[in-house]
Amino acid sequence: MKIFIVTLGSRGDVQPYTALGRGLQAAGHTVTLCTSSSFESFVVDHGLRYGYMNDGIIKLMNSDIGREAMENMSNLWKGIKTACKLMKQAGPLQRQAISDSWDSAMQAHPDLILFHPKAFWAPHFAEALKVPVMLAFYLPMYAPTAEFPNIGFPRWKLGGWYNKLTYTLVLKLASLMGRKYIKEWRAAQNISHRSGADFMHNEEGNPIPILHGFSPHVIPPPSDWPDYITTTGYWFLDRQEAWTPSPALQEFLQAGAPTVYVGFGSVSGRHPKRLADIVVESLRQANVRGVLASGWGGLDAGDLPDSIIHIDQAPHDWLFPQMAAVAHHGGAGTTAAGLRAGRPTIVCPFFGDQPFWGRRVHALGVGVEPIPQKKLTVEKLTAAICEAATNPTIRRNAEALGEKIRREDGIGHAVSFIEQYTKKR
């Protein structure tokens, strides 16, 4: 099959699809991954065909207004307000992203389309091309269940009706935000407008299959999910063979003393120096050594003591197993890497799904209670580091969960589900 994957966002929104694409390609399929041009070399370096999409939305999210907006997205309602604030600037960029990815889809001539929900236009492409489409995502946001509410809603004990309603509200909101641009695109393609349709149902009103790229040991599938919704396990992209650590990092880790990783990925906020100061002092007070990763957020480490080393980045599958604990922002991919490594986790979330992953880590007993970035202090982070690095129960729980995740074959299960689904059509 020729498979077209479309995603949009930061590296955390691209990397799992690259891993899935590699798995599909290894199974004999031809894969084109369409995403922002910032990731073209990343996609190509991993052996996949690249489908062009401009990087205007990425640049907007990394601008001052974008970072300010992300800092305010600590819950669903603030997120809605923030999204409305950005829509005026994001609208033309969204229109161009749809146009670019349509051109890429036309060039790919796919037999199947897989999509991240940020690329909500993908089901409309599938309709135009008369091919099947499937949502591939690492969160259970679009799979309604009566057993628990959507991730941005309070866990009120109101029953199944409330839980299901939260999914309906999220889907309606997501569909409304892009409806204008989809209507324009459909008109340009001479496709009649779908009145009241959303991106989780096809033109006949039937639900689109959902492929969940997370571990069932981390989020157990609810009993009321139908068979067109599956949980495969994580889609990990392991390091390339050629990667080696710097001599300084290798020497630092070989010292053998307990070491804690701290990194906040691409979203260190508007005040990275403040965060770095808190982290450095917390590591000092906790009397542990630290690996301080700046990542894409440009975390400003300043002058560091000998007990802390600063790195731009390192493959998590290589670094995390060597840590006593890992502290991070709670991105889906970083959380998954820490859990697979079997390391106790400290989540300091900024926004979006990060608080959800922080709560899951704590509920599973593999980490401490999350500390929101706006409430992060030296005292709180020091206490969290001490607890995560020394609590034997947390350590045992983390090691046990890590063993379960390492036994999974998330990509293999995903490939099998995709192949079986397409054979039925």
C-alpha positions as CSV (number, residue, x, y, z in Angstrom):
1,M,0.0,0.0,0.0
2,K,0.9,3.6,-0.4
3,I,0.2,5.3,2.9
4,F,0.0,9.0,3.5
5,I,0.6,10.2,7.1
6,V,-0.2,13.8,8.0
7,T,0.7,15.5,11.3
8,L,1.3,19.0,12.6
9,G,3.1,20.4,15.7
10,S,6.3,20.1,17.6
11,R,8.7,17.2,17.5
12,G,6.5,15.3,19.9
13,D,3.8,15.4,17.2
14,V,6.2,14.2,14.5
15,Q,8.4,11.6,16.1
16,P,5.9,8.8,16.8
17,Y,4.5,9.0,13.3
18,T,8.0,8.7,11.9
19,A,8.4,5.6,14.0
20,L,5.1,4.2,12.8
21,G,6.0,5.1,9.2
22,R,9.3,3.2,9.5
23,G,7.4,0.2,10.8
24,L,4.9,0.3,7.9
25,Q,7.8,0.7,5.4
26,A,9.6,-2.3,6.9
27,A,6.4,-4.3,6.3
28,G,6.6,-3.5,2.6
29,H,4.5,-0.4,2.4
30,T,5.4,3.0,0.8
31,V,5.1,5.8,3.3
32,T,4.9,9.6,2.8
33,L,5.0,11.7,6.0
34,C,3.6,15.2,5.5
35,T,4.4,17.7,8.2
36,S,6.0,21.2,8.7
37,S,9.1,21.9,6.6
38,S,11.1,22.3,9.8
39,F,11.1,18.5,10.0
40,E,11.9,17.6,6.4
41,S,15.4,16.5,7.2
42,F,14.3,14.6,10.2
43,V,11.7,12.6,8.2
44,V,14.1,12.0,5.3
45,D,17.0,11.0,7.5
46,H,14.8,8.2,8.9
47,G,14.2,6.9,5.4
48,L,10.7,8.1,4.7
49,R,9.3,10.2,1.8
50,Y,8.6,13.7,2.8
51,G,5.4,15.6,2.0
52,Y,5.7,19.4,2.1
53,M,3.8,21.6,4.5
54,N,4.9,25.1,5.4
55,D,6.0,25.8,8.9
56,G,4.0,29.0,9.6
57,I,2.0,27.5,12.4
58,I,5.2,26.2,14.1
59,K,6.7,29.7,13.9
60,L,3.6,31.2,15.4
61,M,3.6,28.8,18.3
62,N,7.3,29.6,19.0
63,S,6.7,33.4,18.8
64,D,6.2,35.5,22.0
65,I,2.4,35.5,21.6
66,G,2.5,31.7,21.0
67,R,4.5,31.1,24.1
68,E,2.3,33.4,26.1
69,A,-0.7,31.6,24.9
70,M,0.7,28.2,25.8
71,E,1.5,29.3,29.3
72,N,-2.2,30.2,29.8
73,M,-3.4,26.8,28.5
74,S,-3.4,25.2,32.0
75,N,-7.0,23.8,31.6
76,L,-9.6,23.3,29.0
77,W,-11.5,26.6,29.4
78,K,-8.3,28.7,29.4
79,G,-7.3,26.7,26.3
80,I,-10.5,27.6,24.5
81,K,-10.0,31.3,25.3
82,T,-6.4,31.1,24.2
83,A,-7.3,29.3,21.0
84,C,-9.8,32.1,20.1
85,K,-7.1,34.7,20.7
86,L,-4.8,33.0,18.2
87,M,-7.3,32.2,15.6
88,K,-7.0,35.5,13.8
89,Q,-3.3,35.0,13.1
90,A,-3.5,31.2,12.8
91,G,-6.4,31.2,10.2
92,P,-4.4,32.1,7.1
93,L,-1.7,29.8,8.2
94,Q,-4.2,27.0,8.6
95,R,-5.6,27.6,5.2
96,Q,-2.1,27.3,3.7
97,A,-1.3,24.2,5.6
98,I,-4.5,22.6,4.1
99,S,-3.4,23.6,0.6
100,D,0.1,22.4,1.0
101,S,-0.8,19.0,2.5
102,W,-3.5,18.5,-0.3
103,D,-0.8,19.1,-2.9
104,S,1.4,16.5,-1.1
105,A,-1.4,14.0,-0.9
106,M,-2.1,14.4,-4.6
107,Q,1.5,13.6,-5.3
108,A,1.5,10.6,-3.0
109,H,-1.5,8.9,-4.6
110,P,-2.3,7.1,-1.3
111,D,-4.3,4.0,-0.7
112,L,-4.7,4.9,3.0
113,I,-4.5,8.1,5.0
114,L,-3.4,8.2,8.7
115,F,-3.7,11.5,10.5
116,H,-3.0,13.5,13.7
117,P,-6.2,15.3,14.9
118,K,-4.4,18.7,14.4
119,A,-4.5,17.8,10.7
120,F,-8.3,17.6,10.9
121,W,-8.7,18.0,7.1
122,A,-7.3,14.5,6.4
123,P,-10.7,12.7,6.3
124,H,-11.9,15.2,3.7
125,F,-8.9,14.4,1.6
126,A,-9.7,10.7,2.0
127,E,-13.3,11.4,0.8
128,A,-12.0,13.3,-2.2
129,L,-9.5,10.6,-3.1
130,K,-12.0,7.8,-2.3
131,V,-9.6,6.0,0.1
132,P,-9.9,4.9,3.7
133,V,-8.7,7.1,6.6
134,M,-7.8,6.4,10.2
135,L,-7.0,8.6,13.2
136,A,-3.6,7.7,14.7
137,F,-3.0,9.4,18.0
138,Y,-1.3,9.1,21.3
139,L,-4.2,10.3,23.5
140,P,-7.7,8.9,24.1
141,M,-9.3,12.3,23.3
142,Y,-11.6,11.2,20.4
143,A,-12.7,7.8,21.6
144,P,-15.9,8.3,23.7
145,T,-16.4,6.1,26.7
146,A,-18.7,6.1,29.7
147,E,-15.9,5.0,32.0
148,F,-13.9,8.3,32.3
149,P,-14.2,11.9,31.0
150,N,-12.0,13.5,28.3
151,I,-8.6,14.5,29.6
152,G,-9.3,18.2,30.0
153,F,-12.4,17.8,32.1
154,P,-12.9,17.3,35.9
155,R,-13.4,13.7,37.0
156,W,-16.8,14.4,38.4
157,K,-18.8,11.3,39.6
158,L,-21.9,12.1,37.5
159,G,-22.1,8.9,35.6
160,G,-21.5,7.7,32.0
161,W,-23.7,10.4,30.5
162,Y,-21.3,13.1,31.7
163,N,-18.2,11.2,30.6
164,K,-19.5,10.7,27.1
165,L,-20.7,14.3,26.9
166,T,-17.2,15.6,27.4
167,Y,-16.0,13.8,24.2
168,T,-18.9,15.2,22.3
169,L,-18.0,18.7,23.4
170,V,-14.3,18.4,22.5
171,L,-15.1,17.0,19.1
172,K,-17.7,19.7,18.3
173,L,-15.2,22.4,19.4
174,A,-12.4,21.0,17.3
175,S,-14.7,20.6,14.3
176,L,-16.0,24.2,14.6
177,M,-12.5,25.7,14.8
178,G,-11.6,24.4,11.3
179,R,-15.0,24.3,9.6
180,K,-14.6,27.6,7.7
181,Y,-11.4,26.4,6.0
182,I,-12.7,23.0,5.3
183,K,-15.8,24.5,3.7
184,E,-13.6,26.7,1.5
185,W,-11.4,23.8,0.5
186,R,-14.4,21.5,-0.4
187,A,-15.9,24.3,-2.5
188,A,-12.6,24.7,-4.4
189,Q,-12.6,21.0,-5.1
190,N,-16.3,21.0,-6.1
191,I,-17.2,18.7,-3.3
192,S,-20.6,19.4,-1.6
193,H,-20.4,20.7,2.0
194,R,-21.1,18.2,4.7
195,S,-23.6,19.8,7.0
196,G,-23.0,19.1,10.6
197,A,-20.2,16.6,9.8
198,D,-17.0,16.3,11.9
199,F,-13.6,14.9,11.2
200,M,-14.3,11.6,13.2
201,H,-17.0,10.5,10.9
202,N,-16.9,9.8,7.1
203,E,-19.3,11.2,4.5
204,E,-21.8,8.4,5.3
205,G,-21.8,9.3,9.0
206,N,-19.9,6.2,10.0
207,P,-17.1,6.5,12.7
208,I,-13.5,6.5,11.6
209,P,-11.2,3.8,13.1
210,I,-8.9,5.0,15.8
211,L,-5.3,3.8,16.4
212,H,-4.0,4.6,19.9
213,G,-0.2,4.8,20.2
214,F,0.1,4.4,24.0
215,S,0.5,1.4,26.3
216,P,-2.6,-0.4,27.6
217,H,-0.7,-0.7,30.9
218,V,-0.6,3.1,31.2
219,I,-4.2,3.8,30.0
220,P,-6.3,0.6,30.1
221,P,-8.8,0.4,27.3
222,P,-12.3,0.8,28.6
223,S,-14.8,-2.0,28.1
224,D,-17.2,0.0,25.9
225,W,-14.7,0.8,23.1
226,P,-15.8,-0.9,19.9
227,D,-13.5,-3.0,17.8
228,Y,-12.6,-0.2,15.4
229,I,-10.8,1.5,18.3
230,T,-7.5,-0.2,19.3
231,T,-4.6,0.5,21.7
232,T,-1.4,-0.9,20.3
233,G,1.4,0.2,22.6
234,Y,3.8,3.1,22.1
235,W,5.4,3.9,18.8
236,F,9.0,4.4,19.9
237,L,11.7,5.8,17.5
238,D,14.9,4.5,18.9
239,R,18.2,6.2,18.3
240,Q,20.1,5.7,15.2
241,E,23.2,3.4,15.3
242,A,25.6,6.3,14.6
243,W,24.8,8.3,17.7
244,T,27.4,8.5,20.4
245,P,27.6,10.6,23.5
246,S,30.2,13.3,24.0
247,P,33.2,12.4,26.0
248,A,32.2,14.9,28.7
249,L,28.7,13.3,29.1
250,Q,30.1,9.8,29.1
251,E,32.7,10.7,31.8
252,F,30.0,12.5,33.8
253,L,27.7,9.5,33.8
254,Q,30.5,7.0,34.6
255,A,31.1,8.7,38.0
256,G,28.3,6.5,39.3
257,A,26.6,8.8,41.8
258,P,22.7,9.1,41.6
259,T,21.9,11.4,38.7
260,V,18.5,13.1,37.8
261,Y,17.6,14.2,34.3
262,V,15.7,17.5,34.0
263,G,14.4,18.8,30.7
264,F,11.4,20.7,29.5
265,G,11.5,19.9,25.8
266,S,10.4,22.6,23.3
267,V,8.2,24.5,25.8
268,S,10.4,26.1,28.5
269,G,8.1,29.2,28.4
270,R,8.9,32.8,28.4
271,H,11.3,32.6,31.4
272,P,13.8,29.8,30.8
273,K,16.4,31.5,33.1
274,R,14.0,31.4,36.0
275,L,13.4,27.6,35.4
276,A,17.1,26.9,35.1
277,D,17.8,28.7,38.4
278,I,15.1,26.6,40.2
279,V,16.3,23.4,38.7
280,V,20.0,24.0,39.6
281,E,19.2,25.0,43.2
282,S,16.8,22.1,43.7
283,L,19.4,19.6,42.5
284,R,21.9,21.1,44.9
285,Q,19.6,21.0,47.8
286,A,18.5,17.4,47.0
287,N,22.2,16.5,47.0
288,V,22.0,14.7,43.6
289,R,23.8,15.2,40.4
290,G,21.9,16.4,37.3
291,V,21.8,16.3,33.6
292,L,20.2,19.5,32.5
293,A,18.8,19.3,28.9
294,S,17.9,22.5,27.1
295,G,16.1,20.8,24.3
296,W,14.3,23.1,21.9
297,G,13.1,25.4,24.7
298,G,16.6,26.9,24.9
299,L,16.7,26.5,28.7
300,D,19.3,28.9,29.9
301,A,21.6,27.1,32.3
302,G,24.1,29.8,32.9
303,D,27.1,28.9,35.1
304,L,26.7,25.4,36.4
305,P,28.4,23.6,39.4
306,D,30.5,20.5,38.7
307,S,27.6,18.3,39.9
308,I,25.5,19.3,36.9
309,I,26.1,18.9,33.2
310,H,24.3,20.7,30.4
311,I,23.4,19.0,27.1
312,D,21.4,20.1,24.2
313,Q,19.8,16.7,23.9
314,A,20.5,13.0,23.9
315,P,18.4,10.0,22.9
316,H,16.0,9.2,25.7
317,D,16.3,5.5,25.2
318,W,20.0,5.7,25.8
319,L,20.0,8.3,28.6
320,F,17.0,7.6,30.7
321,P,17.9,4.1,31.9
322,Q,21.0,5.5,33.4
323,M,19.1,8.0,35.6
324,A,17.9,7.7,39.2
325,A,14.8,9.7,38.2
326,V,13.6,11.9,35.3
327,A,11.9,15.3,35.6
328,H,10.2,16.9,32.6
329,H,7.2,18.8,31.2
330,G,5.0,15.7,30.7
331,G,5.0,15.6,26.9
332,A,3.5,12.3,25.7
333,G,6.7,11.1,24.1
334,T,9.0,12.1,27.0
335,T,6.7,10.5,29.5
336,A,6.6,7.3,27.5
337,A,10.4,7.2,27.3
338,G,10.7,7.6,31.0
339,L,8.1,4.9,31.7
340,R,9.8,2.4,29.3
341,A,13.1,3.0,31.0
342,G,11.5,2.1,34.3
343,R,12.6,5.4,35.9
344,P,10.6,7.3,38.7
345,T,9.1,10.4,37.1
346,I,8.5,14.0,38.1
347,V,6.1,15.9,35.8
348,C,6.1,19.7,35.8
349,P,3.4,20.4,33.2
350,F,2.9,23.6,31.3
351,F,-0.4,23.0,29.4
352,G,-2.4,20.8,27.1
353,D,-2.1,17.0,27.7
354,Q,0.9,17.4,30.1
355,P,-1.2,17.7,33.3
356,F,-3.0,14.5,32.2
357,W,0.2,12.6,31.9
358,G,1.4,13.9,35.2
359,R,-1.8,12.6,36.9
360,R,-1.4,9.2,35.2
361,V,2.2,8.9,36.4
362,H,1.1,9.6,39.9
363,A,-1.9,7.4,39.8
364,L,0.2,4.5,38.5
365,G,2.5,4.9,41.5
366,V,5.6,5.4,39.3
367,G,6.2,9.0,40.1
368,V,5.3,11.9,42.5
369,E,2.4,14.2,42.3
370,P,2.8,16.6,39.4
371,I,3.9,20.2,40.0
372,P,2.4,22.7,37.5
373,Q,5.1,25.1,36.1
374,K,3.3,28.2,37.5
375,K,3.6,26.7,41.0
376,L,7.1,25.4,40.6
377,T,9.5,26.4,43.4
378,V,12.8,25.3,44.7
379,E,11.2,23.8,47.8
380,K,8.6,21.8,45.8
381,L,11.1,20.5,43.2
382,T,13.6,19.6,45.8
383,A,11.1,17.5,47.7
384,A,9.9,15.9,44.5
385,I,13.5,15.0,43.5
386,C,14.2,13.5,46.9
387,E,11.0,11.4,46.9
388,A,11.4,10.2,43.3
389,A,15.1,9.3,43.6
390,T,14.8,7.5,47.0
391,N,11.3,6.0,47.5
392,P,11.7,2.3,47.1
393,T,8.0,1.7,46.3
394,I,8.0,4.2,43.5
395,R,11.2,2.7,42.1
396,R,9.8,-0.9,42.2
397,N,6.5,0.3,40.5
398,A,8.5,2.1,37.8
399,E,10.7,-0.8,37.1
400,A,7.8,-3.2,36.9
401,L,5.9,-0.9,34.5
402,G,9.0,-0.5,32.4
403,E,9.4,-4.2,32.0
404,K,5.8,-4.5,30.7
405,I,6.2,-1.6,28.2
406,R,9.5,-3.0,26.9
407,R,7.8,-6.3,26.1
408,E,5.2,-4.6,24.0
409,D,5.4,-4.2,20.2
410,G,3.3,-1.1,19.6
411,I,4.5,-0.6,16.1
412,G,4.0,-4.2,15.1
413,H,0.5,-4.2,16.5
414,A,-0.3,-1.0,14.7
415,V,0.9,-2.4,11.4
416,S,-1.2,-5.5,11.9
417,F,-4.3,-3.5,12.7
418,I,-3.9,-1.2,9.7
419,E,-3.4,-4.2,7.4
420,Q,-6.4,-6.1,8.7
421,Y,-8.6,-3.0,8.5
422,T,-7.7,-2.3,4.9
423,K,-8.3,-5.9,3.9
424,K,-11.9,-5.7,5.2
425,R,-12.7,-2.8,2.8
